[in-house]
Structure formats: structure tokens, C-alpha cells
Amino acid sequence: MTAMIELTDAQKTFTMHLQGGVELPVVRGVSFHVGPGECVVLSGPSGAGKSSILKMIFGNYRCDSGRIGIRHRGSVIDLATAEPRQVLSVRRSTIGYVSQFLRAVPRVATIDVVAEPLIVNGVAREEARARAGALLRRLNIPERLWSLPPSTFSGGEQQRVNIARGFISDLPILLLDEPTASLDAANRAVVVELIAEKKTRGVAMVAIVHDDEIRHLIADRIVDVTSFAAAA
């Protein structure tokens, strides 16, 4: 099996420039891989570095050493050493990310917020909006709200818009940071179904999920990041 994601001895340290250059180690020796159609769940206590690892895979955080291999357009790119333009290309066509917080352009209609990743990658606007509407309906966002900006929604509604935006693209890698945190039981079940569908399509996923029930429903493997936590 060819890995879609492969981390080898990755390490991250923050330098606190406003505190005399004090170095704050976050993770070290991070090594695991994710194959097509596999969901790897990161586990460990708060502060162990789970979100930092996701951000390293997405290229938001540059790791200090080690390797982060991402299979992108038939070849492998090491995001630890990639140029910024390569990182942007990987994000555009290979890696999707569902964070805990929705960041959307103000005053843009919800349906367009969700459809935007498809439009950017060349899907016709009408088709993109139709697919966005189907996802919003599935996630129980009423059609009367689709023309409103998501900033007017409740926290749980915003998270469902966030999930729809993250799941709408057919990207081969998907990163999930607490996708079910603000959801009720019915919508958590929808997210579990969406993850299962991504697996059948060969999508490689890395997730952070604190809910034990959800974790065991979606995880093919669980990686305990405690062993990677760097001592200060």
C-alpha cells in the first residue's frame, strides 16, 4: 500500500521571541503513515500536540526537522522542505482541512461559502451550489438559511457549515480537527456517515476526536501522541 501521508521523525519547537527567545518544544519524533481509505485518529491529553501535528501536515506549521511526505499529483512532496508555492498547490488540490472554527468572508451567503472550494477548482457555479445545497440539507441546515452569511448562525450551525465546506471537495487527503465537537447526536451520526463514504472513495484522513464513541466508530488506527510530546 502506498502511503498518502508519511511522517518520519518530525519535530516542532516554538520560539517565544517576545520572551527572550525561549524555546518551547511541542512534539518530537512524530512518525506514522496513512494509506488510502484509512482514518487515523490522534489521541492524547490536551496539550500533547495533536492539533500541532495536523497543522504540520497541512503546512501551517513548518516542522524543524524530520519529513512530512504527501502524495500529490502522482509524486511525493516533503512539506517540511517545500516552497510556499508547493504548499499552496498541495492545499488546493490534495489536502482538505476541517478546523474547529469557521473562517468565512463576511456577508457571503452560506451556500456560496460551502460551494467555493469546488468553484476554485473549476466546477461550474451551478453544479457547485447544487452539491453545496445537498450537503447543507444532509447536515440539517434549513434552505431558508442558505442565503444568509454563516456569521449569523449559532455555533453548532457554523460548525455544520464548516463540515460541509470541508467535505464537499473530492480531495485525496482530509484533516479533521474535532469535527463533531459542537454537534448533537443526529448530526454526529451524519459526520460518521460522511467519513465512511470518504473511506470508500480512498480518501486518507487524520482526525482529532475527543468523543470515545465517535473515535471508535471512525478510527482504523489510533495513534497515541503522548510518546511524541516533547518535554519542556
Secondary structure, 3 states (H helix, E strand, C coil): CCCCEEEEEEEEEEEEHHHCCEEEEEEEEEEEEECCCCEEEEECCCCCCHHHHHHHHHCCCCCCEEEEEEEECCEEEECCCCCHHHHHHHHHHCEEEECCCCCCCCCCCHHHHHHHHHHHCCCCHHHHHHHHHHHHHHCCCCHHHCCCCHHHCCHHHHHHHHHHHHHCCCCCEEEEECCCCCCCHHHHHHHHHHHHHHHHCCCEEEEECCCHHHHHHHCCEEEEHHHHECCC
